[in-house]
Amino acid sequence: MPITSRREFILTSSATFAAFTALQSGILAHAFPSQVGEEVIPWLDQPPENPVPQVVANQLQWEQLNSWLTPNEQFFSIAHYDRPTIDAEKWKLEVGGLVKKAQTLTLADLKARPRQEVVFTVECSGNHGFPWFQGGIGTARWVGTPLAGILADAGVLENGIEVVFYGADAGEEVIREVKMQQNFARSMSLADAMNPNNLLCYEMNGEPLPPPNGFPLRLIAPGWYGIANVKWLTRIEVRDTRLMNRFMARDYVTIREEDHDGKTAWVETSVGRALLKSAPAKVTRKDGQMRIMGAAWGAPIDRVEVRIDGGEWQAATIDRSDQAEHAWSIWSLDWNNPKPGEHAITSRAIDTAGNAQPSMDDPKIAKKHTYWESNGQVTRRIRI
């Protein structure tokens, strides 16, 4: 389906802008579109050069954020091994393991099955874990067929508890001096895999999946960090044991200190579901009026608050005209009469259950010793 809604384009006339803004709590929510003549004030704390462009590519440029959906050509991608080139005519998906009826499916077979779509914000769990890595996030309209139907047709056996997803990307691993060629693989429990929102996805924003984002097929698991959304899928296997490969047991593992009766306990957990988060995207100026805008994601968002220079938290306006359960919410705050000089801008999201995005000195963040799951409050600096 072509992308034609106002979410994807910057509207340039004030009349069109007025027609598409939405009312929230009696005030206009107008995070998008950008306004004619609006100037973006650059952040002072620009990230350093990406040292691994072959691994992390096409990061979101926050100051250029101007659409709810991220265009395919601007969507970030991660390659843990190689970036495979796949011939869709020869490609097949194998579904096997502990099932009653193994299957081999072509892309045409999958497209002939029930079609489902979801708008989902995918974030790499390492996003904001390094100074140079701040744009590992994007939102797209994903289309495919439900994974649950495929597993149901295969008939999972009673002892099947884990579903493993294998990609075509592969590389060499060395464990205890044993060298082995392994395909990228991640897994989730059978119960998690059967979530009706999970898709075997072949379309992104109305077009076939781009090669960097998993062509011809990838898993889309709304609510999970990007690592779980396996790209370049070739095989799905049901097993009776947990997968303990690099990407489940050694890499993408968060290490934290926890207090237990006054003693420190070191806890290791595998990265899985996404966490509540927000970030300032940009500051704009038009006719002397300043506006701060950003995004919040990772949970159903109740509200977003913004703090300037360590002052009181101020309620931002959430643009409710673009909403989806698993997609980011765009927010904005009018900044009246800022003083000349440098300023620090921090945002925090609060979800519908009352949970707040943690500060950087919160034990959840301060006692975390790995860069995964870095959902602490993001502060950006600017000069007026």
N, C-alpha and C positions, 0 to 999 in steps of 0.2 A: 504494500500500500504506500503510495507516495506520501512524503511528509509535506503536508500543506497547511497544517493548523498554525495558529499564531504562536504556539510554543516554540517553534523552530526558527522563526524569523524575527528580525528586528523591524518593528513597525516604525515608519518614519514620519507619519503625519500626526499632529495632535488630535485630529478628529478621530482617526482610527484608534489611537491610544485610548481616548475616552470611551470608545465603544467596547474595548476589551478589558478594561480594568474592573476589579471586583470589589464589592463592599465587604469590609470586615470590621465589626464593632463600630459601625458608623463612620469609618474613615476609608479612604481609597487605598487598596493594596496595589502597588504599582512597581514591584521589583523588576518586572519585565513589562513592556519592552524598554529599551534605552530611549532616551529622549533626544530630539534633534538639538544639536549644539552642546550636548553633554560632554564634558572633558573628564577623562580618567586621570586621577592623580597617582603617579607610580608609587609603589611601596618602596621604602628605603631598604628593607631587608630582603633583597632579591636573592633567591637560592643560588648557590654556586653551581658551576658547570657539572652536568651529569657525568660521573666517571665511568658508567657502564651503559652507554647508549645501545649496545647490542643486546642487553638484558632488559632494560627498562626504556621503552620508546614512547614518544608522543605524549608526554605528560600534559595534563590540563594547565593552561596558562590562566590563572585565576582572574587576572585583570581583563582578560578577553571574554570572560563568561557573559554571554548575552542570549542564551537560549536554555529552555528547560531540558530539552533533549540535546545530547552531545552529538554533533555530526560525526558520521563514521570516520571521516578523514582526520578528525581531531581526537579520536578516542584512544586512550592509552593502551599499551599492550606489554605483557611480560613474557619472556622466553626463558624457561628454566634450563632447557637443553638447546636443541636447534629450533629453527622455524621451518617446519616441513612444508614442502610443496606437494599438494595432493591433487590427483586427477579424479574429479567427481564421478566420471563415467566408470572408473574402475574401483572406486571406493565402496566398501561395505562395512556395516556395523554388525559385529558378532555379539549375541546375547547368550550367555551360557553359565556354566558352573552348576550350582545346586538348583537346577530347574527341571521341570518335567519335560519341557519341550524347548530345546535350544533353537535359536533363530539366527538367520543371516538376512539383514535388511539393507536394501539399497536406499539411496536418497529419494527416489521416486516412491518406494514403499512407505517411507516416513511421511512424505508430503501427502500421501493418499489417506493417512490416518486423521483423526480429529485434530483440528487446528485450534491453537490457543495462544494468546498473547499476554504479555505482562510488561509493564514499565518498571524497570528495576535499576537502581543505582549500584553499580559495582565499584567497590573500593578495595585496593590491595591492602592487606593487613600490615604491610610495611610502610604505608603512606604516613608521612610526618615522622617516620622513625629515623630519618637522616636529614641533615640540613638541605641536601640537594633533592630530596624526594618529597615533594609537596603536592604533586599533581597526579597521583595514581588513583584517579576516580573519574567516573563518567556515568551518564544516565542514557539509556536507550530503550526503545520499544522492541522487545525480543519476541519472536514468533517461532513456534515449533509445535511438537505434539507432546502431550503429557507423558512423562516417564512412567508414572504409575500404571498406565494402560499397557505399556510394553512389558513390564514386570508381571502384571496380572496374566497376560496372554502366555507368557513363558511358564507360569506356574511355579512359584518359588516353593521349594521343598521345606518341610518343617524345621530342619536343622540349619536352614539358611538364615544368617543373622546380619551379614554385612554385604554391602554392594560396592564393588570396586569399579572405578571408571579409569580406563586406560586411554592415553593419548598417543598419537603417532610420533610425537617428539620424544627423542631418546638421547641418552648420553651414558658415559662410563662412570660407574660408582666403584669405589674401593672401600671394602669393609674388612678389617682384620687381615689385610694383605690379599684379600680375594678380589680380583677385578671382575666386574660384570657389566654387561650392557643392559640397561634398564630403560623401559619406557616410563614417561611421567605417569603417575597414578595417584589418585586420592580415593578415599572411601567414606561412606557414611553408613549408619545403621539402616537396616531394612525399614524401620518405622520412619526415619527421616527421609529416606529415598522415596517412600510412598506418598509424601506430601503432594497434594494435587497441584500445587503451584510450580513444581519442578518440571522443566521442559527439556526435551531434546531439541535444541534450537538450531534452525537453519537460516533464519532471517533476522536482520538487524536494521531497524529504522527503514523498513520497506524495501531493503535490498538483500541479496545473498550475503551471508557472513563474509566480511573481508578476511583475507588470509591471515593478517596479524591477530585477528580476534576469533580464530578457530575454524575457518572454512574446511570442510563443508558442514560440520556438525560439532556442537559443543553442548555441554550441560549448562543450564541456567538454573541456579538454586537460589531463589529470592530469599534475602535475609542472611545469607552467608557471605563471608569474605571472598574475594576473588579467587583465592587459591582453590576453593572447593568447586569452582565453576570450570571444570576441566575442558580444555580446548582440544581441537583436532581429534575428536573421539573416534576410536576404532573398535573398542571392546568394552562390554559391561559384563562383569562376572559376579555371581552370587557365591559367597563363601561362608564357612562355619566358624571362622576365626577373624579377629581384627587384623587389618592390614598394618604392618609395622615397618614400612619402608622409610626412605629419607624424608618424604614430605608429610608423613603422618607421625613419625616417632623421633626423628633427629633434627630435621629442619622444620621451620614453622612451629616451633615449640616456645611458649612464653614461660620465662622463669621469674618467679616473684618470691619475695620474703613475706611471710605471714606471721602474725603474732599469735601464739598459742600459750596462754597462761604465762605470759611474760617471757617466753622463749621463742626464738626465731625458728620457723619451719620453712624450708625451701621447697617450693611447689612448682612442678612442671606441668603445663597443660597444653594440649594440642590446639592450635588456632582453628576456630570453627565459625560460629555465628558472628555477624557484624555487631559492633557496639555503637551506642549513642554518641553522636559527634556533630560538631558544626565548625564552620570556619568563615572568617571575613573574606570576601572575594575581591572587592574593590571599593574605592571611594571616588565619587564623581562630584563635579561642580558644574552648575548651570545657573547663569544669572546671579552668581554670588551665593547660591544655595548649595550646601553640601549634603550628600547622601551616602550612607554606608550600606552596602548590600553584601549578602553572602548566602550560604546554603546550610541546611541541617538535615541529617539523615541517620540511618541506623536503627530507628525505632519510630513508632507513631509519634509525631511531634505535637506537643501541646502549645509550647511557646518557645521563643528565643529571646535572650536578653543580651545586651551589649554594654560593655563598660569601657569608658574612655579615660586613659591616664589613671587607672586605679580608683576611679570615682564610683558613684552609685550605679547599680545595674539599671538599665533602661529597657523597657519592653519594645521589641522590634515588631514591625508589621509583617505578618506572613501572607504571602500571595496565595490565597486559597483558590484562585481560578485554575491553577495547575496542581492537581493532587492525585496521588496514587499511593496505595498502601506501602509499596516497597521502593518508592522514589523519593529523592530529596525534596525538601521544601525550600523555596526561595524566600528570603526575608530582606527587609530594608528598614533603615532608621534615618530620619531627617536629622542632620547635625547642624544645629543653629549657631551661628556666630562663633566658630572655633577661633581660638587665638592663634596668631602666627607662631610658627615654630614646630618642633617635633612633638608627635603624639603617639601613644600606644593604644591600639584598639583590640579588645578581646571579646569573643562571643562565647555564650554557653547555651546549649539546648536542654530543654526539659521535656521529657516524654509524657504521655498521657497517664502513666502510672506514677508520676511524680519524681522519677529518677532524674538527676541533674548530671550533665557532663562534668567529669571531675576536673578540678584545678590541677596544675602541674605539681603542686606540693601535696596533693592527696596521696595517701599511702598506695592506692591502686596504681598510681603512676610513678610516684617517687621510689617505691620499693620494687619496681619492675626493672629487671636487668637485661632485657632484650628489647629490640626495636619493634617487634610485632605488636599489634593491637594498641597503637599509640593514639588513644582517643582523648587525651587531655586537652584542655582549653587552648585554642590557638590564638596567639597574639601577633599582630602585625604592626609595623611602625611606618609612620608617614610624616612628611613635612608639609605644612601649609605655608 
